Amino acid sequence: MQQLYILTLLTLLCTSISCKNTQIQVPGVAYNTTKKINYNGIQVDVVIDKPVNNDVDVLILYHGTVLYDNKILEAANNTLEAFRKILNRTDIMFVSVAYPEENLLMGDNIAHAEAALLWVKNNASQELGITVKKIFLGGHSQGGYLVTRLNTMHETNGVIANGPGPLNLVYRCQLEENGQIQNGITCTLLKNTYGTTSINPGPYYERSLLNFTKGFKSPILFVQGLKDTPIQLYSWPTFKQQILDCLTCKNSEFLEVQNAGHAALFESEEAKSAFNTFINSH
């Protein structure tokens, strides 16, 4: 905390004397802080966990669904700790994104996810007094959905998506409409906006991850536990095949873990090893 205070004080001092385009480099400063960032008018909170070094690779993280925005900072911190435990390096800076969910249609928060990525790409070095080298994206569940979509939009050094979804909102919301599973907020919001899947399936499919399986700009590792929910596994083979059929995608890798569920990346030693191999080889 004292080191972060010194860094902030020096940055303010530089601002007061108009140090244009100057990075404040303070050696040996490691810190963990929450910061509200702004990129192109879009604000989002991020949890930054910086190592001692100032020349850093960055792993930008996206948490899974929590539905209510009073839980997203907690989710961002928990996701950071989960990835820290499986990463075999101590020189990477984590930026965990507390993207909003409440009262948003599935996928609308891609704007916040993108803002965080572009802030790291274009602003983080100047604002934090560091040098950003490689950038990786990591996401779990809905976070995996977001990083997969981001991979169709922007190039990074690599992407890791664990149990990404929802894969098929037409199928999932149809089950709710037919009373086969309990109603949830995600499908209810879509139904209130577009009507039912039987009347208007198009918008449901457009927001499904099955609609984002082309044009990957960076290598990506998908991890999927084969003891995940039936809803996830129903569309998983189709999702995987569509990506394998993509002729315009950068290299896509799939790890299917037999004895793991939705959190396979964090449960399986095989998945942890594949994650570290992926990060260290790109």
C-alpha positions as CSV (number, residue, x, y, z in Angstrom):
1,M,0.0,0.0,0.0
2,Q,2.9,2.4,0.8
3,Q,4.5,1.6,-2.5
4,L,1.3,2.3,-4.4
5,Y,1.0,5.6,-2.5
6,I,4.5,6.6,-3.6
7,L,3.7,5.7,-7.2
8,T,0.5,7.7,-7.1
9,L,2.3,10.7,-5.5
10,L,5.0,10.7,-8.1
11,T,2.4,10.5,-10.9
12,L,0.5,13.5,-9.5
13,L,3.8,15.4,-9.1
14,C,4.6,14.7,-12.8
15,T,1.1,15.9,-13.8
16,S,1.5,19.1,-11.8
17,I,4.7,20.0,-13.8
18,S,3.2,18.8,-17.2
19,C,5.5,15.8,-17.8
20,K,4.0,15.0,-21.2
21,N,4.2,11.4,-22.4
22,T,6.4,10.5,-19.5
23,Q,6.1,7.2,-17.6
24,I,6.8,7.1,-13.9
25,Q,9.0,4.0,-13.4
26,V,9.3,3.0,-9.8
27,P,11.3,-0.2,-9.5
28,G,10.2,-2.9,-7.1
29,V,6.5,-1.8,-6.7
30,A,4.0,-4.6,-6.5
31,Y,0.4,-3.8,-5.6
32,N,-3.3,-4.8,-5.8
33,T,-5.9,-2.1,-6.3
34,T,-9.3,-1.5,-7.8
35,K,-9.5,1.1,-10.5
36,K,-12.4,2.6,-12.5
37,I,-11.1,2.9,-16.0
38,N,-12.6,4.8,-18.9
39,Y,-12.2,4.0,-22.6
40,N,-14.1,5.9,-25.3
41,G,-16.7,6.9,-22.7
42,I,-17.3,3.4,-21.3
43,Q,-16.5,3.0,-17.6
44,V,-15.8,-0.3,-15.9
45,D,-14.1,-1.3,-12.7
46,V,-11.0,-3.5,-12.9
47,V,-9.0,-5.2,-10.2
48,I,-5.2,-4.8,-11.0
49,D,-2.7,-7.1,-9.4
50,K,0.8,-5.9,-10.4
51,P,4.0,-7.9,-9.8
52,V,7.3,-6.2,-8.9
53,N,8.5,-5.9,-12.4
54,N,7.4,-2.9,-14.6
55,D,7.8,-4.7,-17.9
56,V,4.8,-7.0,-17.8
57,D,2.8,-9.5,-19.7
58,V,-0.9,-9.0,-18.8
59,L,-3.6,-11.5,-18.3
60,I,-7.1,-9.9,-18.6
61,L,-9.7,-11.9,-16.8
62,Y,-13.5,-12.1,-17.1
63,H,-15.6,-13.7,-14.3
64,G,-18.6,-16.0,-14.7
65,T,-22.2,-15.0,-14.3
66,V,-23.4,-13.5,-11.0
67,L,-26.5,-11.6,-12.3
68,Y,-26.4,-8.8,-9.8
69,D,-23.9,-5.9,-10.0
70,N,-23.4,-5.7,-6.3
71,K,-21.5,-9.1,-6.7
72,I,-19.3,-8.3,-9.7
73,L,-16.3,-6.9,-7.8
74,E,-16.3,-9.9,-5.5
75,A,-16.5,-12.1,-8.6
76,A,-13.6,-10.2,-10.3
77,N,-11.5,-10.7,-7.2
78,N,-12.4,-14.4,-6.9
79,T,-11.6,-15.0,-10.6
80,L,-8.2,-13.3,-10.2
81,E,-7.3,-15.6,-7.3
82,A,-8.5,-18.7,-9.1
83,F,-6.3,-17.9,-12.1
84,R,-3.4,-16.9,-9.9
85,K,-3.5,-20.3,-8.2
86,I,-3.1,-22.2,-11.5
87,L,-0.6,-19.9,-13.2
88,N,3.0,-21.1,-12.8
89,R,4.5,-17.6,-13.2
90,T,4.8,-14.7,-10.8
91,D,5.8,-12.0,-13.4
92,I,2.4,-11.5,-15.0
93,M,0.1,-8.6,-14.2
94,F,-3.6,-9.5,-13.7
95,V,-6.4,-7.2,-14.7
96,S,-9.7,-8.7,-13.6
97,V,-12.8,-7.0,-15.2
98,A,-15.9,-6.4,-13.1
99,Y,-18.2,-6.2,-16.1
100,P,-21.8,-5.4,-15.4
101,E,-24.7,-7.9,-15.9
102,E,-27.8,-6.6,-14.1
103,N,-30.7,-5.6,-16.5
104,L,-28.5,-6.1,-19.5
105,L,-29.4,-8.5,-22.4
106,M,-26.9,-11.3,-22.8
107,G,-24.0,-10.0,-24.8
108,D,-24.6,-6.3,-24.3
109,N,-21.7,-6.1,-21.8
110,I,-19.3,-6.9,-24.6
111,A,-18.9,-3.2,-24.8
112,H,-17.5,-3.1,-21.2
113,A,-15.3,-6.2,-21.9
114,E,-13.9,-4.5,-25.0
115,A,-13.3,-1.2,-23.2
116,A,-11.1,-3.0,-20.6
117,L,-9.1,-4.8,-23.3
118,L,-8.5,-1.6,-25.3
119,W,-7.6,0.3,-22.1
120,V,-4.9,-2.3,-21.4
121,K,-3.7,-2.1,-25.0
122,N,-3.7,1.7,-25.3
123,N,-3.7,3.4,-21.9
124,A,-2.5,1.1,-19.2
125,S,1.2,1.7,-19.8
126,Q,0.9,5.5,-19.5
127,E,-1.6,5.5,-16.6
128,L,0.2,2.9,-14.5
129,G,3.8,3.8,-15.4
130,I,4.6,0.3,-16.8
131,T,5.4,-1.3,-20.1
132,V,2.8,-3.7,-21.4
133,K,4.3,-6.5,-23.5
134,K,2.1,-9.5,-24.3
135,I,-1.7,-9.5,-23.6
136,F,-3.7,-12.6,-22.9
137,L,-7.4,-13.0,-22.2
138,G,-8.9,-15.5,-19.8
139,G,-12.5,-16.2,-19.0
140,H,-14.7,-18.7,-17.2
141,S,-18.4,-19.4,-18.2
142,Q,-19.9,-16.1,-19.3
143,G,-16.4,-14.7,-19.1
144,G,-15.4,-17.5,-21.6
145,Y,-18.3,-16.3,-23.8
146,L,-16.9,-12.7,-23.7
147,V,-13.3,-13.6,-24.4
148,T,-14.4,-15.8,-27.3
149,R,-16.3,-12.9,-28.8
150,L,-13.4,-10.5,-28.1
151,N,-11.2,-12.9,-30.2
152,T,-13.4,-12.1,-33.2
153,M,-12.8,-8.4,-32.6
154,H,-9.2,-7.8,-31.5
155,E,-5.9,-9.5,-31.8
156,T,-4.0,-10.5,-28.6
157,N,-1.2,-13.0,-27.9
158,G,-3.7,-15.7,-26.9
159,V,-7.1,-16.5,-25.3
160,I,-8.2,-19.1,-22.8
161,A,-11.9,-19.9,-22.4
162,N,-13.2,-22.3,-19.8
163,G,-16.7,-23.7,-20.1
164,P,-17.7,-20.8,-22.4
165,G,-21.4,-20.1,-22.7
166,P,-24.3,-19.7,-23.2
167,L,-23.6,-21.6,-26.4
168,N,-27.2,-21.8,-27.6
169,L,-29.8,-19.4,-26.2
170,V,-32.5,-20.7,-28.6
171,Y,-32.3,-24.2,-27.0
172,R,-31.8,-23.0,-23.4
173,C,-34.7,-20.4,-23.5
174,Q,-37.0,-22.9,-25.3
175,L,-36.5,-25.3,-22.4
176,E,-37.7,-22.5,-20.0
177,E,-40.6,-21.6,-22.2
178,N,-41.7,-25.3,-22.3
179,G,-41.5,-25.6,-18.5
180,Q,-38.7,-28.2,-18.7
181,I,-36.3,-26.1,-16.6
182,Q,-36.8,-23.2,-14.2
183,N,-37.1,-19.7,-15.6
184,G,-34.0,-17.5,-15.3
185,I,-33.2,-13.8,-15.7
186,T,-31.3,-14.2,-18.9
187,C,-34.1,-15.7,-20.9
188,T,-36.8,-13.6,-19.2
189,L,-35.1,-10.4,-20.3
190,L,-34.7,-11.7,-23.9
191,K,-38.4,-12.8,-23.9
192,N,-39.5,-9.4,-22.7
193,T,-37.6,-7.7,-25.5
194,Y,-38.0,-10.1,-28.4
195,G,-40.9,-12.4,-27.6
196,T,-40.5,-16.2,-27.4
197,T,-38.0,-18.3,-29.3
198,S,-40.8,-20.0,-31.3
199,I,-42.0,-16.6,-32.6
200,N,-38.6,-14.8,-33.0
201,P,-35.6,-17.1,-32.6
202,G,-33.2,-14.9,-34.6
203,P,-32.1,-12.5,-31.8
204,Y,-31.6,-15.4,-29.5
205,Y,-29.3,-17.1,-31.9
206,E,-27.5,-13.8,-32.7
207,R,-26.5,-13.5,-29.1
208,S,-25.5,-17.2,-28.7
209,L,-21.8,-18.2,-28.8
210,L,-22.7,-20.5,-31.7
211,N,-22.9,-17.3,-33.7
212,F,-19.3,-16.3,-32.9
213,T,-17.2,-19.2,-34.3
214,K,-15.5,-17.5,-37.2
215,G,-12.7,-15.1,-37.7
216,F,-10.7,-15.7,-34.6
217,K,-7.8,-13.3,-34.6
218,S,-5.6,-15.0,-32.0
219,P,-4.8,-18.5,-30.8
220,I,-7.4,-19.8,-28.4
221,L,-7.6,-22.7,-25.9
222,F,-11.0,-24.0,-25.0
223,V,-11.3,-26.1,-21.9
224,Q,-14.6,-28.0,-21.4
225,G,-15.4,-30.4,-18.6
226,L,-17.5,-33.4,-19.9
227,K,-19.4,-33.5,-16.6
228,D,-20.8,-30.0,-17.2
229,T,-24.5,-29.4,-17.3
230,P,-26.7,-31.1,-20.0
231,I,-27.5,-27.6,-21.5
232,Q,-23.9,-26.9,-22.1
233,L,-23.0,-30.3,-23.4
234,Y,-26.0,-30.4,-25.8
235,S,-24.4,-27.7,-28.0
236,W,-20.8,-28.3,-27.3
237,P,-20.1,-30.8,-30.2
238,T,-21.7,-28.4,-32.7
239,F,-19.8,-25.4,-31.3
240,K,-16.5,-27.3,-31.4
241,Q,-17.1,-28.5,-35.0
242,Q,-18.0,-25.1,-36.3
243,I,-14.7,-23.7,-35.0
244,L,-12.7,-26.6,-36.4
245,D,-14.4,-25.9,-39.8
246,C,-13.3,-22.3,-39.7
247,L,-10.8,-21.5,-42.4
248,T,-10.2,-17.9,-41.4
249,C,-9.4,-18.6,-37.7
250,K,-6.0,-18.6,-35.9
251,N,-5.1,-21.9,-34.2
252,S,-7.8,-23.2,-31.9
253,E,-7.1,-25.9,-29.3
254,F,-9.6,-28.0,-27.4
255,L,-9.1,-29.8,-24.2
256,E,-12.0,-31.9,-23.1
257,V,-11.7,-33.1,-19.5
258,Q,-13.5,-36.4,-18.7
259,N,-13.8,-36.2,-15.0
260,A,-14.5,-32.5,-14.4
261,G,-17.5,-30.2,-14.5
262,H,-18.0,-26.6,-15.4
263,A,-14.9,-25.4,-13.5
264,A,-12.6,-27.9,-15.3
265,L,-9.7,-25.5,-15.8
266,F,-9.5,-25.0,-12.0
267,E,-10.2,-28.7,-11.0
268,S,-8.1,-30.7,-13.4
269,E,-4.3,-31.0,-13.3
270,E,-4.4,-31.8,-17.0
271,A,-6.2,-28.5,-17.7
272,K,-3.9,-26.5,-15.5
273,S,-0.9,-27.9,-17.3
274,A,-2.4,-27.1,-20.7
275,F,-3.2,-23.6,-19.5
276,N,0.4,-22.9,-18.5
277,T,1.8,-24.5,-21.6
278,F,-0.5,-22.3,-23.7
279,I,0.5,-19.1,-21.9
280,N,4.2,-19.9,-21.9
281,S,4.3,-20.8,-25.6
282,H,2.6,-17.8,-27.1
